[in-house]
Structure formats: structure tokens, C-alpha cells
């Protein structure tokens, strides 16, 4: 989520800053000065949705290409 790391005051682990505003290991809340704002959260969610859609499209294109190759192979093999 972020390159920034925060030392958790509860478990003393370094954790990445995240949208949930708490330690990913123990769940202790971050100090408010490290919280993501609502605007930052909305921006990051929109960014993640765009990335997910792009990945979904690449996967669908890859699957379609594999299907086409398999159909060509079957047609080729059935002609023997």
C-alpha cells in the first residue's frame, strides 16, 4: 500500500503503512499522524480497481489465445 514503514508501539515490528490504519501483525492502531486520509483511501481504491481490471483483461486475453491455439491444434490433429 505504501513504501512508508511504521514501528508498531505494541509489538515493536516494522509494518507497512496501510489503509486500515493499524498494525498488520497485532492489530494495534497506528498513531493518527500515520493514518491515511479519506482522499488517500479513495485514490488508492480507484487505483487498485484499475489495476485489477487491467489484470483481468490480460488474463481473459491470454485464455482466449490459449483456446484459439488449442482449437488450431485439434483441427490440425483431426486432419491426419
SULDATA-V135412 format. One record per residue. N is the residue number from 0. RES is the residue in three letters. OMEGA is omega in degrees with one decimal (NA if undefined). NEAR is the number of other ideal C-beta (glycine too) atoms within 8 Angstrom. D_CENTER is the distance of its C-alpha to the mean C-alpha in whole Angstrom. Layout:
N;RES;OMEGA;NEAR;D_CENTER / N;RES;OMEGA;NEAR;D_CENTER
This chain:
0;UNK;-178.6;6;9 / 1;UNK;176.1;6;12 / 2;UNK;-178.4;4;14 / 3;UNK;174.9;7;17 / 4;UNK;-177.3;8;18 / 5;UNK;173.9;11;21 / 6;UNK;-178.5;8;23 / 7;UNK;-179.5;14;23 / 8;UNK;-178.4;6;27 / 9;UNK;-175.2;7;27 / 10;UNK;178.2;8;26 / 11;UNK;176.2;6;26 / 12;UNK;172.8;9;23 / 13;UNK;-177.6;6;21 / 14;UNK;176.3;12;17 / 15;UNK;173.5;10;15 / 16;UNK;-177.5;11;15 / 17;UNK;-177.0;11;13 / 18;UNK;-175.8;8;13 / 19;UNK;176.8;5;15 / 20;UNK;176.6;9;17 / 21;UNK;-179.7;9;18 / 22;UNK;-179.9;14;18 / 23;UNK;-179.0;7;16 / 24;UNK;-174.3;8;19 / 25;UNK;177.5;8;22 / 26;UNK;178.7;5;20 / 27;UNK;-179.9;10;23 / 28;UNK;173.8;6;22 / 29;UNK;169.8;12;22 / 30;UNK;-173.6;6;25 / 31;UNK;179.7;5;25 / 32;UNK;179.4;4;25 / 33;UNK;-177.3;9;21 / 34;UNK;169.9;7;20 / 35;UNK;175.3;9;17 / 36;UNK;177.5;6;20 / 37;UNK;178.9;5;19 / 38;UNK;178.0;6;19 / 39;UNK;178.3;8;16 / 40;UNK;-178.9;10;14 / 41;UNK;178.8;8;15 / 42;UNK;-177.4;8;14 / 43;UNK;178.5;11;10 / 44;UNK;178.5;9;10 / 45;UNK;178.7;8;12 / 46;UNK;179.4;8;10 / 47;UNK;177.7;8;6 / 48;UNK;178.2;8;9 / 49;UNK;179.6;8;10 / 50;UNK;178.9;8;8 / 51;UNK;179.2;8;7 / 52;UNK;178.5;8;11 / 53;UNK;178.7;8;11 / 54;UNK;178.6;8;10 / 55;UNK;179.3;8;12 / 56;UNK;177.6;8;15 / 57;UNK;178.7;8;15 / 58;UNK;179.3;8;15 / 59;UNK;178.1;8;18 / 60;UNK;178.8;8;19 / 61;UNK;178.6;8;19 / 62;UNK;178.7;8;21 / 63;UNK;178.6;8;23 / 64;UNK;177.7;8;24 / 65;UNK;178.2;8;25 / 66;UNK;179.3;8;27 / 67;UNK;179.1;8;29 / 68;UNK;178.8;8;30 / 69;UNK;178.1;8;31 / 70;UNK;177.6;8;33 / 71;UNK;179.7;8;35 / 72;UNK;-179.7;8;35 / 73;UNK;178.4;8;37 / 74;UNK;179.9;8;39 / 75;UNK;-178.6;7;40 / 76;UNK;-178.6;7;41 / 77;UNK;179.3;6;42 / 78;UNK;179.4;5;45 / 79;UNK;NA;3;46
